[in-house]
Structures are given as structure tokens and as C-alpha cells.
Amino acid sequence: MTNPLIASLTRAVDAAPDDVALRVHLAELLLADGLQDEALAHCAAALQRDPSNTAARALMGRALGGIPQPGPKGTQTPGYAAPITPPAPQPPGYAAPVTPSAPYGVPGTCP
């Protein structure tokens, strides 16, 4: 581990595994360093100890890629998925083309 602060906080969490605030702080730093798997593990451990912890829940969502966060030099955190573009509205009376449920020539289907 190259970040000395993360190494120090990891030792502190190992010494006090039930300290949820400390664990969430470590998870934030791990996520900021691009270590999503490690951050997720600490979020899960924090939520096991305190399932209603909103900071741990929000961080878990970010670690899973649900909420973009500014990263170093204006970049987005890894794992961020681009928003889905909804389909364009169709004119009134438009009906999607119907495709047969079975290929032509199969016994028991309509031609």
C-alpha cells in the first residue's frame, strides 16, 4: 500500500473493528484512491455493524458506481456509468412493428 494515511487507518480499523466512523472514513480514502473492492468491503463491514448508517450507504452506492463524484483534476471516479438516454417520443398513433413469435414454416404457427 503506497498511501501512508490509508496504511495507518487500516491499522487503526484492525485495532478497533467496531468503530464504524473510522471504517467509513477509511473506505472514503480507499475509494478516492481507486480501490473500489477494498472500499466496498469496509462499507459492508460498517453496514453489518450499523445497517442504518447513511454515510456508509451513500459510500457503498458511490463505490458501486451509482453516483458520480469529482475525482482528481476534475475526472470522475472509476466505475461511474453514463446515464441511460430514454427513447425518443413517438408521434400519436405510432405502433411498434409486430414480429412473429415463431419463424414461418414451423408447424402450429400462423403464416
C-alpha positions in Angstrom: 0.0 0.0 0.0 1.6 3.3 -1.1 -0.7 5.8 0.8 0.7 6.1 4.3 -2.6 7.5 5.6 -4.5 4.5 4.3 -2.0 2.2 5.9 -2.3 4.0 9.2 -6.1 4.0 9.1 -6.1 0.3 8.2 -4.1 -0.5 11.3 -6.5 1.6 13.4 -9.5 -0.2 11.9 -7.8 -3.5 12.6 -7.4 -2.4 16.2 -11.0 -1.1 16.6 -13.1 -3.1 14.1 -16.4 -1.8 15.6 -15.5 1.9 15.0 -18.0 2.5 12.2 -17.0 6.1 11.6 -13.3 5.2 11.3 -14.1 2.4 8.9 -16.3 4.6 6.7 -13.5 7.2 6.6 -11.0 4.6 5.5 -13.5 3.4 2.8 -13.7 7.0 1.6 -10.0 7.2 1.2 -9.8 3.8 -0.5 -12.4 4.9 -3.0 -10.7 8.2 -3.7 -7.5 6.1 -4.5 -9.5 4.0 -6.9 -9.6 0.9 -4.6 -13.3 0.1 -5.1 -13.2 -3.5 -3.9 -11.4 -2.6 -0.6 -13.8 0.3 -0.1 -16.8 -2.0 -0.7 -15.5 -4.5 1.9 -15.2 -1.7 4.5 -18.7 -0.3 3.7 -20.2 -3.8 4.0 -18.5 -4.3 7.4 -19.7 -0.9 8.6 -23.2 -1.7 7.5 -23.1 -5.0 9.3 -22.4 -3.1 12.5 -24.8 -0.2 11.8 -27.3 -1.0 9.0 -28.8 2.5 9.2 -25.5 4.4 8.7 -26.4 6.8 5.9 -22.7 7.7 5.2 -21.8 4.0 4.7 -24.9 3.5 2.5 -24.0 6.5 0.3 -20.4 5.5 0.0 -21.5 2.0 -1.0 -23.6 3.5 -3.8 -20.7 5.6 -5.0 -18.3 2.6 -4.8 -20.8 0.6 -6.9 -20.8 3.4 -9.5 -24.2 4.8 -8.7 -23.3 8.4 -8.1 -20.5 10.3 -9.9 -18.1 12.1 -7.7 -15.4 14.5 -8.7 -12.0 12.9 -8.7 -8.5 14.3 -9.0 -8.2 17.1 -11.6 -11.9 17.1 -12.4 -12.2 13.5 -13.5 -15.0 11.2 -12.5 -14.4 8.3 -10.1 -13.9 4.9 -11.8 -17.0 2.8 -12.2 -19.3 5.6 -13.0 -21.8 4.5 -15.6 -23.2 7.1 -18.1 -26.9 7.9 -17.7 -29.3 6.0 -19.9 -30.9 8.0 -22.6 -34.7 7.4 -22.8 -36.1 6.5 -26.2 -37.4 9.4 -28.3 -41.1 10.0 -28.1 -43.1 8.6 -31.0 -45.9 10.5 -32.8 -49.5 9.8 -31.8 -50.9 6.7 -33.4 -47.4 5.1 -33.8 -47.4 1.4 -33.2 -44.2 -0.6 -33.0 -43.7 -3.2 -35.7 -45.0 -6.6 -34.8 -42.7 -9.5 -35.2 -43.9 -13.1 -35.4 -43.4 -15.2 -32.3 -42.2 -18.2 -34.3 -40.5 -18.4 -37.6 -42.5 -19.1 -40.7 -42.9 -22.7 -41.6 -43.0 -24.0 -38.1 -46.0 -26.3 -37.6 -48.7 -24.7 -35.4 -47.9 -21.1 -36.3 -49.8 -18.7 -38.4 -48.4 -17.8 -41.8 
